[in-house]
Amino acid sequence: MDDTLGTAERRARIGEVRRRLVREGPPRTRDREADFETVTVPERHCDQLRDLLVSEGAQTVVEVGLAYASSALAIGEALVTVDPPRPRHVIIDPFQERDWSNVGWDLLRSAGLDSIASLVPVPSSVALPRLLAEGLVADAAFVDGSHRFHEVFVDLYFLRRIVRPGGLIVVDDAAAPSVLTAVRYYERNLGWTEVPDAFPGGTTARVAADPRAGSVTRCRAMRLPDPSFEPPFEEFRAF
């Protein structure tokens, strides 16, 4: 990021890229009908994510899944607003080049966020253990990668060891059965608690985009216990 720019100028640059993305859509998409509208995290939810990270004073954030960068731009905006000495945004997406033609990364670059963000183009099951071994400590994480249960579970397993005690892990598509079930394990067995006012007014999404279906919770912010702990192996609560 250009150090000659002040915080207000940096935020303005990011805000313009975010508004243009909402207004015009990304410069290119996958060859699927309404792919951007289906995949991306909506603007209001991104604003709430940004505000949550600002209130937490987040300085280092890990994100699983980049796609069209809506959430990544909001996270970058939060880091610029907090303005720590060494902000860091680690983004994991093995498909950004192959499936998304680097559109999300290019949007981050256009917002001037490539100096604080790094893209790790390997599966999260490979990237997260490496980050743990490197000693990365994050204040928060945003999880919006694969929604297969076993992959969500593994993401959360490693993130609980990367995110500091008392930090946040925010999950997208939280009502999907696979995601809901994975999170429930950590709630019941490892003391994770939902932050009730993290998303004012709630974040909702239609079930399978069915206009006849009711809305379900989309994003949930989970607080890790402080201090962290490991439960006795003989204690297990079914989830």
N, C-alpha and C positions, 0 to 999 in steps of 0.2 A: 504494500500500500504506500502511496506517495506521502512521505513524512512531512512534506511542505504543506499539505492540506490540514486544516483544523477538523475537529470532530464534526462540527456542523456541516462542513463541506463534504466530508466523507459520507455522512448519513444522507445528505441530499442526493449524492451520486447513487448510493444504493437504493434509496427510495424511488428514484426515477426509473431505474432498471426494474424494480418490483412493479411499479405502476404500469410500465410499458408491457411487461409480461402478462399482467392481468388484462390489460386493454386489448393487446394485439395478439397475445399468445406467443409461443416460442418461434424462432425463425425456421425451425424444422421439427417434424414429429415423426414418430413411427407410423407405418402404413396400417393404421387401425382407426376405425371410426371413433371420433371424439376422444382420442387417446389422451390428450393433454387434460381435458376436463375430467376424465375418469381417474387418471393417475395422480395428478398434482394435489398437494395439500391446499385447500382454499385459502384465499387471502385473509379472511377474518381469523381463521385458526392460526395462520402464520403470525399475525399480529399478536395474538394471545401468547404464542410460544415465545416470540421476541420479548414481550413484556415480562413474562415469567423469568426468563434468563437474566434480564436486566435487574429484576427485583432480587435475584439470587446473587448478583454480582459475579456472574460466571466469567471465567477467564480462559478456560480450556473446555472445549466441547467435542465429543465424538458423535458422528452421525453415520448411521448405517442406511445407505440408499441415497442416491443423488437425483437421478432421473432429470426432471426439468428445473430443478434447483429452487423451487418456491420456498421450501423450508430452509434450505441452505442459505439463501439470501437473507431470510429473517434471522437466522442464527448469526450470520455475519454482521447484520445491523445491530444485534444485541451486543456483540463483542466490541464493535466500534463505539457504541454508546457507553458501555462500561469503561472502555479505554484503559485497560491494564497495560503494564509495561511490555508484556510479551503475550499477547493474545494468540490462541492456537485453536484451529478448527480442523479436525481430522475427519475426512470423509471417505467412507469405504463403499466402493461400487465397482464390481468386476465387469459390469455390462455398460458402463458409461460410453466407451468408445464403440463397442460392437453393436449395441442395440440402440443407443441414444445419439450416436454420431457426435459425442462430446458437447451436445447443446447445453447441458447444465453447467459444465465446467467453463464453457465460453461465456455464459451469462455471468458467472462469478468473476471471471476476468474483466468483463466489461464494467462490472461494478467496483473494480479495484480491490477485490478481496483475495486475489491469488497470492498475495504476500503473507496473509495470515492463515490461509487454507491450504491443505495438502490433500491430494487425491490418491487413495490407495486402491489400485485397480485389481484386487484379488478378492476372493470370497471372504466374508466376515469371519468364517470359521478358521481361516488361515490368518487374516490380518489381526484379529483381536488378541490371539495368544502372542503374536509378535510384539504388539504394543505393550502388553502386560510384561513380557520379558524385558522390554526396553525401559521399563519403569515409569511408563506414562501414568500420570494421575490427572483425572478430569474432574470438573465440577458437575458436569451434567452430560447426558447422552440423549440423542433422539433416534428412535429405532423405527425404521420404515423400510426394511429390506424384504427378504423372503418371508412369506406368511405361513410357510410350512411349520408345523408345531416343533419338530425337532430342531429346526434352524433358529426359530425364535428363542427356544429354550437355551440353545448354546450361546446365542448372542447375549441373552440376559445373564447367563452364567459368568461369562468373561467380563461383561460390563460391571457387574457387582464388585469385581475385584479391581477394576480400573477407576470407576467413579469413587470419589472419596466418601468416607462415612458421613452420612447426613446429606449427601448430594442427591441429585435427581436423575431419574431415568423416565423419559417421556416416550410413550408408545403410541403410534398411529394405528388406525383401524383396530382399536382396542376391543371392539365387540365381535370381531371375527372369532369363531370358536377356537381356532388354533392359537391365536394370540391371547384370548381371554384365559384359556386353560393354562398356557405357559406362565402368564403373570400370576395366576391364582396360586401356583406352587410356591412362588417366592413370597406372596402375601401370607400364606398359611404356615410356611415352614421357616422363613428367614426374616420375618418381621418387617417387610415392606409395607408402607401405609400410603394410601392415596392422599394427595394434597387436594382438599375439597374445593378450594377457591382458585385453583390454578388456571382454570379456563372459565372466566366469568360468563354466565349465560349458557355455559355448556358448549361442547362441540359435537355436532350431530351429523349423521350421514344417513341416507336412505339405504335400506337393506337391499343389496344387489341392484341399486339404482332403480328399484321398483317404485313407481309413484304411488302405488296403492299401499305400500308397506309403511309402517311407522318408522320414525327416526330412532337411531341408536347412537350411543356415545362413540365418538370417533377418537379423540385424544384423551389419554389419562397420564397424569404426572404422578410418579411413585417416588416417595421419599425413602432412601435407604436408612437403616438404623445407625445410630451413633451412640456408643461404639458398635462396630460390626461384630458379628459373632458367628460361630459355627454350632449348630444344634447337635446334641448327642446323637450318635448314629442310630440308637434304638428308638428315638423319638421321630415319628413320621406322621404327618397329618395328610390324609388323602385329599386330593384336590380334583 
